[in-house]
């Protein structure tokens, strides 16, 4: 079993849309919240700032912690290659530092290996895309943005 990994994610909402990374695998496109793994000795907020610059080329202001999710790979659809992964994910409410929200935000200088672009997706249409974790779709659509532990959910 691999050691437990911390990961931090940004929930960036503007004008009814959420900023997501668009990724591609053998099943097609899927979307993730910007963010990634914490390095040893790095505070979570510093991780999130670094990851957003790397993935979406944007500086952010970090607000309150919204969700804590565990991902235990053997319990999910990717268990064939994520079986020994245990990750704790911290989702923060964030805003772009730039006051001009650019519809054409591009990949950062170190995008994830499957990342092909960055997109603003209307919250009302989140259930029409493959978004991970799926459990956040209803929370965002119903504007349930209060700190909570959501556990090992898909």
N, C-alpha and C positions, 0 to 999 in steps of 0.2 A: 504494500500500500504506500502510495506517495504521501508526503506530508500535507497537512491541510494548508490551503492557499487562500490568502485574502485577495479580493478583487473589489474595485470600487467603480461605480457607474454614475453617469450624469443623466438626469431627467431634465431636458431643456425644452420648455414649452413656450411657444410664442404664437399669438393669434390663432389658437385652436389647432396648432400643429406641433408635433414633437420631432426633434432632430435625432435621426438614427443613422447608423452605418449600414450600408447595403452590402451584403456579402453573397458569394456564390459557392455552391457545392454541387455534388452530382445530382441533387434533387431540384436544383434551381436556385432562385434567390431567397435569401432570408435576411432578417434585420435584427440588429442588436443596439442596445444603448451604448453610447461611447464610454470607454473606460477600459480598465485592465488590471493586471496584477501588481500588487504592492511589492516593492523591493525591500530587502532587509534594511532597517534603520530609516525608512521613509515613512512619514506620517501619511495617513489616508488622504487628507486633503491635498498634499503635495503630489501624491500619486495621481489623483484625479486631474489636477492642473496639467501635469506632464502628459498623461494619456490623451486628454482632449486636444492638446497641441499636436501630438503625434498622429492622432487619427482624424481629426476634423479641422486642424489648422486654426483653432480658435482659442483665445484666452477666455476663461470663465470666472464668474463670481459664484462661490459655493454657499448655498443656503443650508437649511436644516436637513438632517438625515430623515429620509422618508420610509425606507424599507430595508430590512435585513432578510436575505434569502440564503438558504443553503442549497447547494447543488451537490448531490451525491450521485455520481455518474451511473452506478449500477442500477439505479431506480428510474432511469430515463431512456428516451428513445435512442440515444447515442451510446448505449451501454457497451456495444461491441468494441468501441475504441476509447470510451471514457470510464470504463468499469472501475478503475482504481483512483478516480479523481474525486476529491472532496474539497469544495470551494465555498467560502463564505463571502457573499456579495453584499456590499453596502451601497444603496441607491440614495443619492443626494439630489435635492432640488437645486437646480443651477440656472444661471442666466449667462448669456454671452456678454462679455465686457463691452464689445462694440455695440453702440446704440443703434447702428444701422444693421438690421437683420437682413443678411444677404441670402436670397433664395438660391444662389449659386455657390454655396459653400462647397469646397472641394476637399479631397483627401488631404490629410496631413502628410508630413514628410516620412513618417514610419507607420503606414496603415497596417492593420492586421493582415495575415497571409491570405485570407479569403476575401478581404474587403475590396470592393470594386468602386464604390462611390459613397457619398453622403447625401441623405435626402430629408426634406421636411415632409412628414406624412401627417395628413389630417387625422386627429384623434378619432373622429367618427368613422374612419375607414380602417382602423387598426386590425379589425377582425377579418379583413380581406387579404392580409399579408401574413407571411410566416415570420412571426416575431417571437423572440425568446427573451425572457420567460413569458409564456402565454398568459399566465395568471395576472400579469400587470395590465393586460388589455382592459378588463372590466374596471379595474381600479382607476385607470386614466379616463376611461369613457364616463365613469360616474363621479369623477373629480374627488376620489377618495385618496387624498394625499396627506395622510397623517402617519406619524412614526409608528411602525409596527413590525413585528417579526412574522414573516410569512412562511418560514420553514422550508422543507425540501419539496418544492412544487415545480411543476413544468411551466 
